[in-house]
C-alpha cells in the first residue's frame, strides 16, 4: 500500500530548486569572459614575456640592421623541437632555453633546445621561471643549477637567467611585499653565484619591477639586465641600471616568436659567456 508523506516530495523539490538557483547566482557574478579557473594556465607552462602584451602592450619594433646589436631568441616547451639551423641562417647568434620553473617543473624539450643551439654555433644559456610563492629563492636556484642551469667557461655558455615577472597563476607579485620580493630575489642570486661562480642575468619588465620590488636598484652593479618591452625603443629601465644587456623586443618574430637584441656585437656576447 502506498503511504503518502505529506510535503516530503514537495520539500525535496524546493531544496533542489534552491541549490540550482544558488549555483546560477554564483556563475552570474563571474566576469562575462571567464569561467572558474578558465584563465589560469597549468603549472609549468609559464615562459618569458607571457605577461608583457597584457600589461605593457605592443608599441612597434626597433629598426632592423643595427650592427652594434646581436640577434637572439628565447624558447620554452611551447616551441618544442626548434629549427636551429633556420634561425642560425637568419642571423640569430645566441639563445636562451627555459630549463626550470619553481621546484616542480623541467622543460621536456630542454636538451634539444640547449644542445641544438650550441651545435649550430650559437652562444646559449638557460633560464628559470621564478615562482616566489611556492619555495624559497635559494631552493629554486639550487633546483635550476641541478637541472640545466649551470655554467662553464667554454666561450659558448651564458650565465643563467632569472625570469622574474608577472605571475600567470595568481597575484601579480606572488603575495609578497616589495621588501619580501627583494629578499627572495637576493636569495636566488646569492645561491646561484655560490653554486656557479657567476652572477645571474635578471629578466624583467620595468612596470613589474617597479610594482613588485619598489623599483629596487641594488642588483644593478652585478647582475646584467635583460629587459622586456615590445616597442620601437627600450624605454625607461628599472632603477640602478644605466643600460640594458639584452632586450626582448617582440613575441612575434620569425621561426621563433620571442626575439631579442644583445646590446653589443657578437664579441660582447662571447665576453659575457666567458665571464
C-alpha positions, 0 to 999 in steps of 0.5 A, a space after each residue: 500500500 502506498 503511504 503518502 508523506 505529506 510535503 516530503 516530495 514537495 520539500 525535496 523539490 524546493 531544496 533542489 530548486 534552491 541549490 540550482 538557483 544558488 549555483 546560477 547566482 554564483 556563475 552570474 557574478 563571474 566576469 562575462 569572459 571567464 569561467 572558474 579557473 578558465 584563465 589560469 594556465 597549468 603549472 609549468 607552462 609559464 615562459 618569458 614575456 607571457 605577461 608583457 602584451 597584457 600589461 605593457 602592450 605592443 608599441 612597434 619594433 626597433 629598426 632592423 640592421 643595427 650592427 652594434 646589436 646581436 640577434 637572439 631568441 628565447 624558447 620554452 616547451 611551447 616551441 618544442 623541437 626548434 629549427 636551429 639551423 633556420 634561425 642560425 641562417 637568419 642571423 640569430 647568434 645566441 639563445 636562451 632555453 627555459 630549463 626550470 620553473 619553481 621546484 616542480 617543473 623541467 622543460 621536456 624539450 630542454 636538451 634539444 633546445 640547449 644542445 641544438 643551439 650550441 651545435 649550430 654555433 650559437 652562444 646559449 644559456 638557460 633560464 628559470 621561471 621564478 615562482 616566489 610563492 611556492 619555495 624559497 629563492 635559494 631552493 629554486 636556484 639550487 633546483 635550476 643549477 641541478 637541472 640545466 642551469 649551470 655554467 662553464 667557461 667554454 666561450 659558448 655558455 651564458 650565465 643563467 637567467 632569472 625570469 622574474 615577472 608577472 605571475 600567470 597563476 595568481 597575484 601579480 607579485 606572488 603575495 609578497 611585499 616589495 621588501 619580501 620580493 627583494 629578499 627572495 630575489 637576493 636569495 636566488 642570486 646569492 645561491 646561484 653565484 655560490 653554486 656557479 661562480 657567476 652572477 645571474 642575468 635578471 629578466 624583467 619588465 620595468 612596470 613589474 619591477 617597479 610594482 613588485 620590488 619598489 623599483 629596487 636598484 641594488 642588483 644593478 652593479 652585478 647582475 646584467 639586465 635583460 629587459 622586456 618591452 615590445 616597442 620601437 625603443 627600450 624605454 625607461 629601465 628599472 632603477 640602478 641600471 644605466 643600460 640594458 644587456 639584452 632586450 626582448 623586443 617582440 613575441 612575434 618574430 620569425 621561426 621563433 616568436 620571442 626575439 631579442 637584441 644583445 646590446 653589443 656585437 657578437 664579441 660582447 656576447 662571447 665576453 659575457 659567456 666567458 665571464 
